[in-house]
Amino acid sequence: MDILKIANKIDIELEMHDRLIVATTIYYEATLITKDKLIRESKITAVRWDEQEARKNEAYISPRENPSHTRIHPILHFCELIFGLI
């Protein structure tokens, strides 16, 4: 029910299924993978499409320092070719 309430408050013109997808990403504080221009430009939720060029050769899991942490790149291999039908 909370997702429906969020969807009802979205003030950009989206089709109902897109509105529910966006509301779900807002509810779960998730990142949406989409090439939908309206959703990307609205900045209503976090969106990813292609991996940034600077990171394309990085490993999926890489230890980092300062501060010490591990970076995980779950979508390094995603590209428009794979998601061309989205």
KOLGU-4560 file (N, C-alpha, C; in nm, 3 decimals, padded with zeros to 5 digits):
<recs>
<n_xx: 00.081 n_yy: -00.119 n_zz: 00.000 ca_xx: 00.000 ca_yy: 00.000 ca_zz: 00.000 c_xx: 00.086 c_yy: 00.126 c_zz: 00.000 mol: A seq: 1 type: MET>
<n_xx: 00.202 n_yy: 00.123 n_zz: 00.068 ca_xx: 00.289 ca_yy: 00.240 ca_zz: 00.071 c_xx: 00.339 c_yy: 00.277 c_zz: -00.068 mol: A seq: 2 type: ASP>
<n_xx: 00.367 n_yy: 00.177 n_zz: -00.150 ca_xx: 00.415 ca_yy: 00.203 ca_zz: -00.286 c_xx: 00.306 c_yy: 00.271 c_zz: -00.367 mol: A seq: 3 type: ILE>
<n_xx: 00.182 n_yy: 00.231 n_zz: -00.349 ca_xx: 00.072 ca_yy: 00.297 ca_zz: -00.419 c_xx: 00.056 c_yy: 00.442 c_zz: -00.376 mol: A seq: 4 type: LEU>
<n_xx: 00.077 n_yy: 00.469 n_zz: -00.249 ca_xx: 00.070 ca_yy: 00.607 ca_zz: -00.201 c_xx: 00.180 c_yy: 00.692 c_zz: -00.263 mol: A seq: 5 type: LYS>
<n_xx: 00.301 n_yy: 00.636 n_zz: -00.272 ca_xx: 00.412 ca_yy: 00.708 ca_zz: -00.335 c_xx: 00.381 c_yy: 00.732 c_zz: -00.483 mol: A seq: 6 type: ILE>
<n_xx: 00.332 n_yy: 00.628 n_zz: -00.551 ca_xx: 00.299 ca_yy: 00.640 ca_zz: -00.693 c_xx: 00.196 c_yy: 00.750 c_zz: -00.716 mol: A seq: 7 type: ALA>
<n_xx: 00.101 n_yy: 00.761 n_zz: -00.627 ca_xx: -00.004 ca_yy: 00.862 ca_zz: -00.639 c_xx: 00.052 c_yy: 01.004 c_zz: -00.625 mol: A seq: 8 type: ASN>
<n_xx: 00.163 n_yy: 01.020 n_zz: -00.555 ca_xx: 00.222 ca_yy: 01.153 ca_zz: -00.532 c_xx: 00.322 c_yy: 01.194 c_zz: -00.640 mol: A seq: 9 type: LYS>
<n_xx: 00.358 n_yy: 01.104 n_zz: -00.730 ca_xx: 00.454 ca_yy: 01.137 ca_zz: -00.836 c_xx: 00.389 c_yy: 01.238 c_zz: -00.930 mol: A seq: 10 type: ILE>
<n_xx: 00.456 n_yy: 01.352 n_zz: -00.950 ca_xx: 00.393 ca_yy: 01.461 ca_zz: -01.024 c_xx: 00.442 c_yy: 01.477 c_zz: -01.168 mol: A seq: 11 type: ASP>
<n_xx: 00.510 n_yy: 01.375 n_zz: -01.222 ca_xx: 00.543 ca_yy: 01.380 ca_zz: -01.364 c_xx: 00.450 c_yy: 01.284 c_zz: -01.438 mol: A seq: 12 type: ILE>
<n_xx: 00.427 n_yy: 01.311 n_zz: -01.564 ca_xx: 00.333 ca_yy: 01.229 ca_zz: -01.640 c_xx: 00.398 c_yy: 01.100 c_zz: -01.685 mol: A seq: 13 type: GLU>
<n_xx: 00.368 n_yy: 00.994 n_zz: -01.612 ca_xx: 00.419 ca_yy: 00.861 ca_zz: -01.643 c_xx: 00.303 c_yy: 00.766 c_zz: -01.664 mol: A seq: 14 type: LEU>
<n_xx: 00.325 n_yy: 00.664 n_zz: -01.748 ca_xx: 00.225 ca_yy: 00.559 ca_zz: -01.760 c_xx: 00.220 c_yy: 00.486 c_zz: -01.626 mol: A seq: 15 type: GLU>
<n_xx: 00.109 n_yy: 00.421 n_zz: -01.597 ca_xx: 00.090 ca_yy: 00.360 ca_zz: -01.465 c_xx: 00.201 c_yy: 00.261 c_zz: -01.430 mol: A seq: 16 type: MET>
<n_xx: 00.241 n_yy: 00.176 n_zz: -01.524 ca_xx: 00.346 ca_yy: 00.078 ca_zz: -01.490 c_xx: 00.478 c_yy: 00.148 c_zz: -01.458 mol: A seq: 17 type: HIS>
<n_xx: 00.512 n_yy: 00.255 n_zz: -01.530 ca_xx: 00.634 ca_yy: 00.330 ca_zz: -01.500 c_xx: 00.622 c_yy: 00.398 c_zz: -01.364 mol: A seq: 18 type: ASP>
<n_xx: 00.506 n_yy: 00.450 n_zz: -01.334 ca_xx: 00.482 ca_yy: 00.516 ca_zz: -01.205 c_xx: 00.503 c_yy: 00.416 c_zz: -01.091 mol: A seq: 19 type: ARG>
<n_xx: 00.456 n_yy: 00.293 n_zz: -01.107 ca_xx: 00.473 ca_yy: 00.191 ca_zz: -01.003 c_xx: 00.618 c_yy: 00.147 c_zz: -00.990 mol: A seq: 20 type: LEU>
<n_xx: 00.688 n_yy: 00.137 n_zz: -01.102 ca_xx: 00.830 ca_yy: 00.101 ca_zz: -01.097 c_xx: 00.909 c_yy: 00.209 c_zz: -01.025 mol: A seq: 21 type: ILE>
<n_xx: 00.885 n_yy: 00.335 n_zz: -01.059 ca_xx: 00.955 ca_yy: 00.446 ca_zz: -00.994 c_xx: 00.920 c_yy: 00.451 c_zz: -00.845 mol: A seq: 22 type: VAL>
<n_xx: 00.793 n_yy: 00.435 n_zz: -00.812 ca_xx: 00.751 ca_yy: 00.436 ca_zz: -00.672 c_xx: 00.819 c_yy: 00.324 c_zz: -00.593 mol: A seq: 23 type: ALA>
<n_xx: 00.836 n_yy: 00.210 n_zz: -00.655 ca_xx: 00.902 ca_yy: 00.098 ca_zz: -00.589 c_xx: 01.048 c_yy: 00.130 c_zz: -00.561 mol: A seq: 24 type: THR>
<n_xx: 01.116 n_yy: 00.193 n_zz: -00.657 ca_xx: 01.256 ca_yy: 00.230 ca_zz: -00.634 c_xx: 01.268 c_yy: 00.336 c_zz: -00.525 mol: A seq: 25 type: THR>
<n_xx: 01.173 n_yy: 00.426 n_zz: -00.518 ca_xx: 01.173 ca_yy: 00.527 ca_zz: -00.412 c_xx: 01.151 c_yy: 00.458 c_zz: -00.277 mol: A seq: 26 type: ILE>
<n_xx: 01.054 n_yy: 00.369 n_zz: -00.269 ca_xx: 01.021 ca_yy: 00.301 ca_zz: -00.144 c_xx: 01.141 c_yy: 00.222 c_zz: -00.090 mol: A seq: 27 type: TYR>
<n_xx: 01.208 n_yy: 00.149 n_zz: -00.179 ca_xx: 01.321 ca_yy: 00.066 ca_zz: -00.137 c_xx: 01.456 c_yy: 00.138 c_zz: -00.144 mol: A seq: 28 type: TYR>
<n_xx: 01.453 n_yy: 00.268 n_zz: -00.178 ca_xx: 01.575 ca_yy: 00.347 ca_zz: -00.193 c_xx: 01.673 c_yy: 00.275 c_zz: -00.286 mol: A seq: 29 type: GLU>
<n_xx: 01.621 n_yy: 00.228 n_zz: -00.397 ca_xx: 01.698 ca_yy: 00.152 ca_zz: -00.494 c_xx: 01.735 c_yy: 00.239 c_zz: -00.614 mol: A seq: 30 type: ALA>
<n_xx: 01.824 n_yy: 00.187 n_zz: -00.696 ca_xx: 01.862 ca_yy: 00.254 ca_zz: -00.821 c_xx: 01.792 c_yy: 00.184 c_zz: -00.936 mol: A seq: 31 type: THR>
<n_xx: 01.731 n_yy: 00.261 n_zz: -01.021 ca_xx: 01.659 ca_yy: 00.207 ca_zz: -01.136 c_xx: 01.750 c_yy: 00.204 c_zz: -01.257 mol: A seq: 32 type: LEU>
<n_xx: 01.751 n_yy: 00.093 n_zz: -01.328 ca_xx: 01.828 ca_yy: 00.082 ca_zz: -01.452 c_xx: 01.729 c_yy: 00.100 c_zz: -01.567 mol: A seq: 33 type: ILE>
<n_xx: 01.736 n_yy: 00.216 n_zz: -01.633 ca_xx: 01.643 ca_yy: 00.246 ca_zz: -01.741 c_xx: 01.704 c_yy: 00.347 c_zz: -01.837 mol: A seq: 34 type: THR>
<n_xx: 01.659 n_yy: 00.342 n_zz: -01.961 ca_xx: 01.700 ca_yy: 00.447 ca_zz: -02.054 c_xx: 01.584 c_yy: 00.543 c_zz: -02.082 mol: A seq: 35 type: LYS>
<n_xx: 01.476 n_yy: 00.529 n_zz: -02.006 ca_xx: 01.361 ca_yy: 00.617 ca_zz: -02.022 c_xx: 01.403 c_yy: 00.762 c_zz: -01.995 mol: A seq: 36 type: ASP>
<n_xx: 01.398 n_yy: 00.844 n_zz: -02.098 ca_xx: 01.446 ca_yy: 00.982 ca_zz: -02.089 c_xx: 01.367 c_yy: 01.064 c_zz: -01.987 mol: A seq: 37 type: LYS>
<n_xx: 01.237 n_yy: 01.049 n_zz: -01.985 ca_xx: 01.154 ca_yy: 01.126 ca_zz: -01.892 c_xx: 01.191 c_yy: 01.093 c_zz: -01.746 mol: A seq: 38 type: LEU>
<n_xx: 01.207 n_yy: 00.966 n_zz: -01.716 ca_xx: 01.243 ca_yy: 00.926 ca_zz: -01.579 c_xx: 01.383 c_yy: 00.975 c_zz: -01.545 mol: A seq: 39 type: ILE>
<n_xx: 01.478 n_yy: 00.958 n_zz: -01.638 ca_xx: 01.615 ca_yy: 01.001 ca_zz: -01.611 c_xx: 01.623 c_yy: 01.152 c_zz: -01.587 mol: A seq: 40 type: ARG>
<n_xx: 01.557 n_yy: 01.230 n_zz: -01.672 ca_xx: 01.566 ca_yy: 01.376 ca_zz: -01.661 c_xx: 01.483 c_yy: 01.433 c_zz: -01.547 mol: A seq: 41 type: GLU>
<n_xx: 01.384 n_yy: 01.359 n_zz: -01.498 ca_xx: 01.302 ca_yy: 01.408 ca_zz: -01.387 c_xx: 01.378 c_yy: 01.407 c_zz: -01.255 mol: A seq: 42 type: SER>
<n_xx: 01.478 n_yy: 01.319 n_zz: -01.246 ca_xx: 01.559 ca_yy: 01.305 ca_zz: -01.124 c_xx: 01.473 c_yy: 01.271 c_zz: -01.002 mol: A seq: 43 type: LYS>
<n_xx: 01.361 n_yy: 01.205 n_zz: -01.026 ca_xx: 01.272 ca_yy: 01.168 ca_zz: -00.917 c_xx: 01.326 c_yy: 01.048 c_zz: -00.839 mol: A seq: 44 type: ILE>
<n_xx: 01.412 n_yy: 00.969 n_zz: -00.901 ca_xx: 01.474 ca_yy: 00.854 ca_zz: -00.835 c_xx: 01.614 c_yy: 00.834 c_zz: -00.892 mol: A seq: 45 type: THR>
<n_xx: 01.694 n_yy: 00.758 n_zz: -00.822 ca_xx: 01.830 ca_yy: 00.731 ca_zz: -00.871 c_xx: 01.821 c_yy: 00.641 c_zz: -00.995 mol: A seq: 46 type: ALA>
<n_xx: 01.895 n_yy: 00.679 n_zz: -01.100 ca_xx: 01.890 ca_yy: 00.605 ca_zz: -01.226 c_xx: 02.031 c_yy: 00.578 c_zz: -01.275 mol: A seq: 47 type: VAL>
<n_xx: 02.053 n_yy: 00.459 n_zz: -01.329 ca_xx: 02.178 ca_yy: 00.424 ca_zz: -01.396 c_xx: 02.143 c_yy: 00.374 c_zz: -01.535 mol: A seq: 48 type: ARG>
<n_xx: 02.233 n_yy: 00.397 n_zz: -01.626 ca_xx: 02.218 ca_yy: 00.337 ca_zz: -01.758 c_xx: 02.350 c_yy: 00.267 c_zz: -01.791 mol: A seq: 49 type: TRP>
<n_xx: 02.433 n_yy: 00.322 n_zz: -01.875 ca_xx: 02.563 ca_yy: 00.260 ca_zz: -01.902 c_xx: 02.658 c_yy: 00.288 c_zz: -01.787 mol: A seq: 50 type: ASP>
<n_xx: 02.750 n_yy: 00.197 n_zz: -01.765 ca_xx: 02.855 ca_yy: 00.220 ca_zz: -01.666 c_xx: 02.943 c_yy: 00.333 c_zz: -01.716 mol: A seq: 51 type: GLU>
<n_xx: 02.989 n_yy: 00.415 n_zz: -01.628 ca_xx: 03.074 ca_yy: 00.527 ca_zz: -01.665 c_xx: 03.203 c_yy: 00.477 c_zz: -01.730 mol: A seq: 52 type: GLN>
<n_xx: 03.247 n_yy: 00.543 n_zz: -01.834 ca_xx: 03.366 ca_yy: 00.506 ca_zz: -01.910 c_xx: 03.489 c_yy: 00.487 c_zz: -01.821 mol: A seq: 53 type: GLU>
<n_xx: 03.506 n_yy: 00.572 n_zz: -01.722 ca_xx: 03.624 ca_yy: 00.566 ca_zz: -01.635 c_xx: 03.631 c_yy: 00.438 c_zz: -01.554 mol: A seq: 54 type: ALA>
<n_xx: 03.516 n_yy: 00.370 n_zz: -01.534 ca_xx: 03.514 ca_yy: 00.249 ca_zz: -01.452 c_xx: 03.499 c_yy: 00.122 c_zz: -01.533 mol: A seq: 55 type: ARG>
<n_xx: 03.499 n_yy: 00.129 n_zz: -01.664 ca_xx: 03.466 ca_yy: 00.012 ca_zz: -01.743 c_xx: 03.566 c_yy: -00.103 c_zz: -01.730 mol: A seq: 56 type: LYS>
<n_xx: 03.691 n_yy: -00.076 n_zz: -01.690 ca_xx: 03.790 ca_yy: -00.182 ca_zz: -01.678 c_xx: 03.815 c_yy: -00.226 c_zz: -01.534 mol: A seq: 57 type: ASN>
<n_xx: 03.735 n_yy: -00.176 n_zz: -01.442 ca_xx: 03.753 ca_yy: -00.214 ca_zz: -01.301 c_xx: 03.696 c_yy: -00.354 c_zz: -01.275 mol: A seq: 58 type: GLU>
<n_xx: 03.745 n_yy: -00.416 n_zz: -01.168 ca_xx: 03.694 ca_yy: -00.547 ca_zz: -01.127 c_xx: 03.558 c_yy: -00.528 c_zz: -01.059 mol: A seq: 59 type: ALA>
<n_xx: 03.480 n_yy: -00.636 n_zz: -01.057 ca_xx: 03.349 ca_yy: -00.628 ca_zz: -00.991 c_xx: 03.364 c_yy: -00.598 c_zz: -00.843 mol: A seq: 60 type: TYR>
<n_xx: 03.461 n_yy: -00.658 n_zz: -00.778 ca_xx: 03.485 ca_yy: -00.634 ca_zz: -00.637 c_xx: 03.628 c_yy: -00.585 c_zz: -00.623 mol: A seq: 61 type: ILE>
<n_xx: 03.645 n_yy: -00.466 n_zz: -00.566 ca_xx: 03.780 ca_yy: -00.412 ca_zz: -00.554 c_xx: 03.798 c_yy: -00.343 c_zz: -00.419 mol: A seq: 62 type: SER>
<n_xx: 03.902 n_yy: -00.385 n_zz: -00.344 ca_xx: 03.929 ca_yy: -00.321 ca_zz: -00.215 c_xx: 03.978 c_yy: -00.178 c_zz: -00.236 mol: A seq: 63 type: PRO>
<n_xx: 03.937 n_yy: -00.090 n_zz: -00.147 ca_xx: 03.974 ca_yy: 00.052 ca_zz: -00.155 c_xx: 04.031 c_yy: 00.097 c_zz: -00.021 mol: A seq: 64 type: ARG>
<n_xx: 04.104 n_yy: 00.208 n_zz: -00.025 ca_xx: 04.158 ca_yy: 00.265 ca_zz: 00.098 c_xx: 04.115 c_yy: 00.411 c_zz: 00.108 mol: A seq: 65 type: GLU>
<n_xx: 04.125 n_yy: 00.463 n_zz: 00.228 ca_xx: 04.100 ca_yy: 00.604 ca_zz: 00.257 c_xx: 03.957 c_yy: 00.648 c_zz: 00.225 mol: A seq: 66 type: ASN>
<n_xx: 03.859 n_yy: 00.605 n_zz: 00.297 ca_xx: 03.863 ca_yy: 00.508 ca_zz: 00.406 c_xx: 03.864 c_yy: 00.365 c_zz: 00.352 mol: A seq: 67 type: PRO>
<n_xx: 03.904 n_yy: 00.274 n_zz: 00.435 ca_xx: 03.910 ca_yy: 00.134 ca_zz: 00.396 c_xx: 03.769 c_yy: 00.080 c_zz: 00.372 mol: A seq: 68 type: SER>
<n_xx: 03.746 n_yy: 00.028 n_zz: 00.251 ca_xx: 03.617 ca_yy: -00.030 ca_zz: 00.217 c_xx: 03.632 c_yy: -00.116 c_zz: 00.092 mol: A seq: 69 type: HIS>
<n_xx: 03.527 n_yy: -00.185 n_zz: 00.056 ca_xx: 03.526 ca_yy: -00.266 ca_zz: -00.066 c_xx: 03.421 c_yy: -00.208 c_zz: -00.160 mol: A seq: 70 type: THR>
<n_xx: 03.461 n_yy: -00.178 n_zz: -00.282 ca_xx: 03.368 ca_yy: -00.127 ca_zz: -00.383 c_xx: 03.315 c_yy: -00.246 c_zz: -00.463 mol: A seq: 71 type: ARG>
<n_xx: 03.184 n_yy: -00.250 n_zz: -00.480 ca_xx: 03.121 ca_yy: -00.356 ca_zz: -00.559 c_xx: 03.049 c_yy: -00.289 c_zz: -00.676 mol: A seq: 72 type: ILE>
<n_xx: 03.079 n_yy: -00.336 n_zz: -00.797 ca_xx: 03.018 ca_yy: -00.282 ca_zz: -00.919 c_xx: 02.923 c_yy: -00.387 c_zz: -00.976 mol: A seq: 73 type: HIS>
<n_xx: 02.799 n_yy: -00.391 n_zz: -00.933 ca_xx: 02.709 ca_yy: -00.497 ca_zz: -00.978 c_xx: 02.664 c_yy: -00.485 c_zz: -01.124 mol: A seq: 74 type: PRO>
<n_xx: 02.685 n_yy: -00.369 n_zz: -01.188 ca_xx: 02.636 ca_yy: -00.355 ca_zz: -01.326 c_xx: 02.746 c_yy: -00.318 c_zz: -01.424 mol: A seq: 75 type: ILE>
<n_xx: 02.869 n_yy: -00.354 n_zz: -01.396 ca_xx: 02.978 ca_yy: -00.318 ca_zz: -01.487 c_xx: 02.953 c_yy: -00.364 c_zz: -01.631 mol: A seq: 76 type: LEU>
<n_xx: 02.897 n_yy: -00.482 n_zz: -01.647 ca_xx: 02.880 ca_yy: -00.538 ca_zz: -01.781 c_xx: 02.753 c_yy: -00.491 c_zz: -01.852 mol: A seq: 77 type: HIS>
<n_xx: 02.667 n_yy: -00.412 n_zz: -01.785 ca_xx: 02.545 ca_yy: -00.367 ca_zz: -01.849 c_xx: 02.575 c_yy: -00.259 c_zz: -01.952 mol: A seq: 78 type: PHE>
<n_xx: 02.503 n_yy: -00.262 n_zz: -02.060 ca_xx: 02.518 ca_yy: -00.159 ca_zz: -02.163 c_xx: 02.389 c_yy: -00.148 c_zz: -02.241 mol: A seq: 79 type: CYS>
<n_xx: 02.377 n_yy: -00.050 n_zz: -02.326 ca_xx: 02.255 ca_yy: -00.032 ca_zz: -02.404 c_xx: 02.227 c_yy: -00.151 c_zz: -02.494 mol: A seq: 80 type: GLU>
<n_xx: 02.329 n_yy: -00.220 n_zz: -02.539 ca_xx: 02.308 ca_yy: -00.336 ca_zz: -02.624 c_xx: 02.229 c_yy: -00.443 c_zz: -02.548 mol: A seq: 81 type: LEU>
<n_xx: 02.266 n_yy: -00.467 n_zz: -02.422 ca_xx: 02.197 ca_yy: -00.568 ca_zz: -02.342 c_xx: 02.056 c_yy: -00.522 c_zz: -02.308 mol: A seq: 82 type: ILE>
<n_xx: 02.040 n_yy: -00.394 n_zz: -02.274 ca_xx: 01.910 ca_yy: -00.342 ca_zz: -02.231 c_xx: 01.838 c_yy: -00.267 c_zz: -02.342 mol: A seq: 83 type: PHE>
<n_xx: 01.870 n_yy: -00.295 n_zz: -02.465 ca_xx: 01.813 ca_yy: -00.221 ca_zz: -02.577 c_xx: 01.661 c_yy: -00.227 c_zz: -02.585 mol: A seq: 84 type: GLY>
<n_xx: 01.602 n_yy: -00.325 n_zz: -02.522 ca_xx: 01.456 ca_yy: -00.338 ca_zz: -02.530 c_xx: 01.386 c_yy: -00.277 c_zz: -02.411 mol: A seq: 85 type: LEU>
<n_xx: 01.459 n_yy: -00.220 n_zz: -02.318 ca_xx: 01.396 ca_yy: -00.159 ca_zz: -02.200 c_xx: 01.331 c_yy: -00.029 c_zz: -02.241 mol: A seq: 86 type: ILE>
</recs>
